[in-house]
C-alpha cells in the first residue's frame, strides 16, 4: 500500500489533508521543523508520525505531497525525485481529490476559514461530508457525498481547483509579495469563477465581486436590497447576533448565531445561501448555526481573572478592524487592548497606514517585532516604523508582557498570523507565577 508522505506536514492545509487521508484508512506520515505549532496537535492525537526533515525519510513506494512553502531543491523532494517517486504539490493533489465529491470551495481575502468551518459544521449535520479547514482541521468521512474546503488565493493556487460550488466572501488587496494590486487579485478570482461547475455564492456588497462573470448562476448575498439573499433587522443580543433573511425580497426565516460582529452575520448568510440552494433542511441549518463553536485562532477566548485573552489570526487591517469590532460588541464595558504581530515585511510596508488606522480603534496598542515567513525573512523596515504612526503604542517583548497585567477588566487581543501565541503563552506564564 502506498505511504503518503507530507513534506511540511504542519502547514495548516497540509495537516488537514493528512488527517483526511488518515481517516480514510491510508498510511500517512510526514516531516517538518521541530518547533511546535498548534496544527500538529490533531496529527499527534491521530498517531500520525512527524519526523525532522531528512532525505533518508524518503523511501521507495511513497507518494510525496509537497507543501507549497518548500522549493524543489528541498532535500526530501530531491531524494523523492531521485527515486522516481510521485511528487505532487498540495494544491494539485487537492484539485484531483475533490473530483470524487460534490465539492464546495470557500475563498475570499477575508473570512474564508471561519466560513469554511461554519459550512462544514452545518453540512456535516445534514449529509455525509468531508472537509478541510484552513485552521489545520480535516475530516475524511466514509461515503462522504460533499467535500467542503478552503481555497487559498495566494500565488493563484486555487486555480488548481474546479469545484462544483464556490463561496466568494470578498476581494481585497493582500499578499503584496505576489499580487500587484487589487485588480490583479480580481483577475485571479475571475479566472477561478470560470472554473466553477454549478454555482457561485458571492458577497454582493463587494464592488469587485459585483463584476464577476461566470458560466454558472451567481447568487449574491449581503446587506443591500439588491442581493438575492439579504440580512435585515440585525440585532446584537447577550448571546450573539440575530437577523432576518429575505430571499429576493420575500421573508425566508429568522436566524441567530452565537458570535458577534457584522462579519459573522455575513459568513452565516453565505452558508444559509448555499444550504438553501442545496435544499438543506431549515431546522438542521438553524441547529448548525447555533451550535458552531468556531475555528482555531479565530477569536479563541480564555478568561483569566478580570481579563479576557483572545487569540486571533487577524493579520490584515480589515481583519483587525473586524476582530476589534467583535470584542466591542461582545464586551461593551471592557477596554480593548491590542497586541499585534505584523506578518511579513511586504504586507507591513504596503499597509502601514491602514494598520495604524485599524489598531487605533483599540484603547491601547502593543506591537511585536515583525514576523517573517518561509518566503520572506527580512525587510527594510522595522516595527518602529509602524509605532511612529500609532500615538502611545508600545513595543512589547516576551520578557515585558507583564505590562499587560495593569489593564484590569479588559479584553486583550493577541493578533497575528505568525507566532504571536508565544506572547500570550509568556503572559499566561507570568500570571501563573503571580498566583503561586
TAPE-V713195 format. One record per residue. RES is the residue in one small letter. PHI is phi in whole degrees, 0 to 359 (NA if undefined). D_FIRST is the distance of its C-alpha to the first C-alpha in Angstrom with 2 decimals. Layout:
# TAPE-V713195
RES&PHI&D_FIRST  RES&PHI&D_FIRST
This chain:
# TAPE-V713195
x&NA&0.00  x&297&3.78  x&262&6.46  x&269&9.54  x&249&12.52  x&258&15.96  x&272&19.03  x&93&21.84  x&291&20.03  x&275&23.47  x&300&24.74  x&299&25.73  x&290&23.63  x&297&20.61  x&301&20.87  x&296&21.20  x&295&18.21  x&300&15.99  x&296&17.44  x&298&16.81  x&295&13.03  x&298&13.09  x&298&15.40  x&276&13.15  x&88&10.71  x&270&8.17  x&275&7.84  x&230&10.86  x&208&13.32  x&187&16.22  x&220&19.65  x&188&23.23  x&293&26.83  x&276&27.90  x&301&30.47  x&282&29.85  x&237&29.41  x&300&29.56  x&292&26.32  x&273&24.39  x&301&25.88  x&292&23.48  x&294&20.48  x&298&22.10  x&298&22.80  x&279&19.21  x&76&18.20  x&278&16.21  x&294&16.82  x&234&19.24  x&246&20.32  x&294&23.41  x&304&23.00  x&194&22.39  x&300&21.08  x&287&19.63  x&294&17.05  x&276&15.25  x&234&12.93  x&304&11.40  x&92&7.94  x&272&8.91  x&251&10.32  x&262&13.71  x&254&15.84  x&258&19.36  x&294&22.19  x&289&25.32  x&280&27.49  x&248&25.93  x&285&27.10  x&297&25.33  x&278&27.21  x&302&25.29  x&301&24.15  x&286&20.44  x&294&20.45  x&301&22.48  x&296&20.10  x&300&17.15  x&293&19.56  x&299&20.66  x&277&17.21  x&73&16.92  x&277&14.01  x&295&14.24  x&239&16.66  x&239&17.55  x&293&20.50  x&312&20.36  x&290&22.84  x&291&21.32  x&299&17.90  x&296&19.92  x&300&22.13  x&284&19.46  x&298&17.91  x&290&21.36  x&292&21.96  x&280&20.21  x&229&23.06  x&281&26.79  x&262&26.63  x&234&29.41  x&272&29.76  x&239&32.26  x&224&33.90  x&147&37.24  x&291&38.87  x&222&39.36  x&86&38.20  x&290&34.75  x&293&32.90  x&298&35.44  x&291&35.45  x&299&31.66  x&298&31.70  x&295&34.59  x&297&33.22  x&301&29.84  x&296&31.83  x&293&34.07  x&296&31.47  x&297&29.36  x&286&32.50  x&263&33.02  x&216&29.73  x&300&25.99  x&223&25.23  x&259&22.51  x&205&23.96  x&226&23.79  x&249&27.01  x&288&28.30  x&263&29.13  x&91&25.52  x&261&24.94  x&222&21.96  x&219&21.14  x&256&18.47  x&266&20.29  x&304&18.87  x&58&20.56  x&299&22.17  x&267&24.85  x&249&25.86  x&228&24.32  x&258&26.89  x&211&26.35  x&275&28.52  x&242&29.13  x&272&30.69  x&275&33.32  x&302&33.21  x&52&33.16  x&59&32.75  x&300&29.01  x&291&29.39  x&285&30.19  x&282&26.47  x&254&26.71  x&234&28.25  x&281&28.58  x&290&30.42  x&237&32.72  x&218&33.72  x&268&35.93  x&244&37.98  x&279&39.80  x&176&42.04  x&230&42.44  x&218&43.84  x&283&44.04  x&209&41.43  x&52&39.20  x&292&42.26  x&285&40.33  x&237&38.76  x&277&40.92  x&281&44.54  x&192&46.07  x&293&45.60  x&294&46.11  x&294&43.10  x&298&41.04  x&303&42.45  x&298&41.45  x&292&37.77  x&294&38.04  x&296&39.91  x&295&37.21  x&298&34.65  x&301&37.01  x&294&36.98  x&268&33.21  x&283&33.40  x&266&33.10  x&240&35.07  x&186&37.19  x&243&38.04  x&254&39.43  x&236&41.58  x&287&44.01  x&284&47.28  x&275&49.48  x&270&47.69  x&298&49.83  x&283&46.92  x&293&44.78  x&296&47.89  x&265&47.58  x&298&43.97  x&247&43.75  x&204&41.02  x&273&40.36  x&241&39.66  x&301&41.94  x&249&42.48  x&256&43.48  x&261&45.34  x&233&45.66  x&162&48.00  x&259&51.45  x&282&53.67  x&294&55.11  x&288&53.80  x&287&50.21  x&294&48.70  x&242&47.64  x&236&50.11  x&267&50.31  x&233&53.92  x&53&55.91  x&286&53.51  x&227&54.63  x&271&53.58  x&241&53.63  x&294&53.29  x&250&49.70  x&149&48.52  x&236&49.39  x&230&50.49  x&196&51.14  x&257&51.80  x&243&49.78  x&246&51.58  x&255&49.88  x&49&52.07  x&72&54.99  x&251&54.58  x&300&53.81  x&258&50.30  x&188&49.99  x&257&50.43  x&226&47.55  x&221&47.23  x&228&44.62  x&272&44.53  x&235&44.47  x&242&47.32  x&105&48.19  x&298&48.53  x&297&45.15  x&287&43.48  x&298&45.56  x&293&44.31  x&300&40.64  x&296&41.30  x&295&43.20  x&299&40.27  x&294&38.11  x&301&40.97  x&298&41.30  x&298&37.67  x&294&37.69  x&298&41.01  x&295&39.63  x&262&36.70  x&58&39.13  x&286&37.68  x&306&40.07  x&300&42.74  x&293&42.74  x&295&38.99  x&300&39.47  x&297&42.35  x&297&40.54  x&297&37.62  x&297&40.05  x&284&41.89  x&259&39.02  x&285&37.05  x&256&37.21  x&93&36.20  x&247&33.41  x&294&33.05  x&63&35.76  x&235&37.80  x&52&41.10  x&276&39.49  x&257&42.55  x&215&43.67  x&268&47.26  x&229&48.95  x&63&52.62  x&269&54.39  x&258&51.74  x&251&48.69  x&263&45.97  x&239&43.70  x&260&40.50  x&215&39.96  x&281&37.94  x&310&41.03  x&221&41.23  x&232&43.27  x&308&46.96  x&298&46.35  x&289&43.81  x&299&46.16  x&300&48.93  x&294&46.83  x&292&45.82  x&295&49.45  x&298&50.53  x&300&48.17  x&296&49.62  x&298&53.17  x&287&52.66  x&283&50.96  x&232&53.30  x&295&56.55  x&258&58.58  x&247&56.50  x&287&56.63  x&253&53.56  x&247&52.48  x&261&49.95  x&244&47.93  x&240&46.19  x&247&43.89  x&300&43.75  x&243&40.36  x&77&40.55  x&289&43.81  x&294&43.86  x&295&43.57  x&297&46.26  x&297&48.54  x&295&48.16  x&248&48.83  x&305&51.22  x&292&53.99  x&293&51.70  x&299&50.09  x&299&53.60  x&298&54.72  x&291&51.82  x&294&52.05  x&294&55.81  x&286&55.18  x&278&54.40  x&282&57.28  x&218&56.08  x&229&53.61  x&237&51.81  x&244&49.78  x&258&47.00  x&302&46.29  x&297&44.27  x&265&40.50  x&282&38.98  x&208&35.35  x&299&32.66  x&264&34.34  x&195&37.90  x&241&39.27  x&203&42.98  x&198&45.81  x&262&49.56  x&232&50.41  x&229&50.30  x&296&50.36  x&295&54.14  x&296&54.26  x&284&52.95  x&301&55.13  x&300&58.23  x&267&57.67  x&237&57.38  x&305&60.65  x&70&60.33  x&292&56.58  x&239&55.56  x&273&52.79  x&240&50.90  x&234&48.84  x&303&46.81  x&279&49.86  x&242&52.19  x&293&50.39  x&300&53.10  x&302&55.19  x&290&53.27  x&293&54.73  x&285&58.11  x&269&56.86  x&288&57.37  x&52&56.57  x&231&54.33  x&252&50.91  x&254&49.14  x&263&46.53  x&266&44.01  x&240&42.74  x&155&40.41  x&256&36.91  x&263&36.73  x&243&37.10  x&300&40.25  x&301&38.81  x&292&40.00  x&287&43.57  x&294&43.12  x&300&41.57  x&296&44.52  x&292&46.97  x&295&45.56  x&297&45.72  x&299&49.34  x&295&50.18  x&295&48.63  x&297&50.67  x&294&53.74  x&294&53.14  x&293&53.04
